[in-house]
């Protein structure tokens, strides 16, 4: 124990005064004579004993009271082992993910956490505050109060490792002091225990776990739009519920008008589907909506599509095209076989994909047109004939800046390897398949290609299907039945279908926010023209690139909120695009495994965490206790004087 005014303790010598007064305060007794003094002797003995006890008790109370008063004025305190909050660096992570929409005991989790932060944390102490999508560097809560009160939810995730890296950047300049890491979250994406392995020495980590009172959530998970019967479109929607629920209403809105209604009941962790039939149109946009008391970001699912655009495919060659026609169906593709004798290639530049299906001969004009087509962003699929004219094909490949074909290899080979890591096979296979019915070829032409460009390869690692350059695909063997059974393999459909789909990024029914999305528009722009994306209260210019007769739009950080956006060229609406929040935040898979690290503390509310943190580094003061005891001793003295005879 230490004292702020130790000099006051010299007044303890004053305790000698009541001792002297009590010890030397003498009373004189006068003797009176009686005939029978036996009774008076007993009374005198009892009175003297009571007087001595009362005197010593009074002395003790006065000494204790005076001593407590002296100690109180000396201001005793016990120093803290921690540095004060103002002397340490503080990093606060405030989770504003979509799952923080859930209701807690005092309302939605995020607004309640913000209010606690503003109420319990000192407003003038510098901090670094990190949300999922914003950083407030070396500021005070008072200066960012308005930003916190207007903080919006985001679909942008953050990991424990990312948080520690950002926190360590802040703490690196203050390694000699104690640093505080505060995490306010519902911990949907990581648990407190994950910080054990990445915890940094000198950092005091505290968690405020935000808990919702309602764990039940029904969500619109996904939808598909397909051709239905009688010239109608069929909108099929998948709905999930993590708990039993009955009669959940589902509404379909087209152009903001109610078009259909349905309802479903769920068992725990059940997914159900329902369908709506609407008249078929080239362009369609709207949203589905449910009534649910859980998270509300997944109660609405937007969609928009333009079915008038089909991928344009030209096929040049002398081989049979029936297998290509079966893959490139009329509902998605504008498939046009072109005679090899055609000499007018004016319309070639308007295509999205050119397939050279075992074309035997090239004219100089065709080679020039193909090279120009590729430079302008068009895609080429080259299928070699069985008896390839190496000179003609190597001339084409050299003009495309590719390596030459080698001589024909007339050895039967099995196609044994699928290169699953290639981007063309994204979302094609659920898992890597090692054992399958291997297709084979009787002969092929060797083509030097890196391992990263191969899609399918033979048992000796030679390329069968390769992607040697952007938008160029090469099959090194004839697909005629006499040479290969690849046409009968299940691999042919996803391989050639994805080649066509990547030649023009046709519009999907909706896109997920926070992902990199690319959409191609069949549009030609003048030199100073740009496309813009607009919604109510939102207007920005996306990344765009003019290629051939199309414009590629890329969306990454923007837009920020779900809804239907319009693509504008000046004042003209070009297309409607729907964006939705990623549904991964509604999984409700919270991991509350506690940390075993003693420097990592967990709290069940933000208020408790901040209240304890606020008192960090403050010494424990005892002067109030001494004042209280002094008063108690004075009261005790009064009672002794009054009630002890």
ABEGO torsion letter per residue (X at the ends): XBBABAAAAAAAAAAAAAAAAAAABBBBBBBBBBABAAAAAAAAAAAAAAAAAAAAAAAAAAAAAAAAAAAAAAGBBBBBABBBAAABBBBBBBBABAAAABBBAAEBAAAAAAAAAAAABBAABBBBBBBAABBBBGBBAAAAAAAAAABBBBABBBBAAAAAAAAAAAAAAAAABBBBBBBBBAGAABBAAAAAAABBBGBBBBBBBBBBABABBBBBABBBBBBBBGGBBBBBBBBBBABBBBGBBBBBBBGGBBABBBBBBBBBGBBBBBBBBBBBBABBBEBBBBBBABBAAAABBBBBBBAABBBBBBBBEABBAAAAAAABBAAABBBBBBBAABABAAAAAABABBBBBGBABBBAAAAAAAAAAAAAGBBBBBBBBABBBAAAAAAAAAAAGBBBBBBBBBBBBBBABBBAABAAABGABABBBABBBBBBBABBBBBBBBAAABABBBAAGBBABBBABBGBBBBABBABAAABAAAABAAAAAAAAAAAAAABBBBBABBBBGBBBBBBBBBBBBAABBBBBBBBGBBBBBBBBBBEABBBBBBBAOBABBEBBBBBBEABBABBBBBBBBAAAAAGBBBABBBABAABBBBABAAAAAAAAAABGBBBBAAAAAAAAAAAAAAAAAAAAAABX
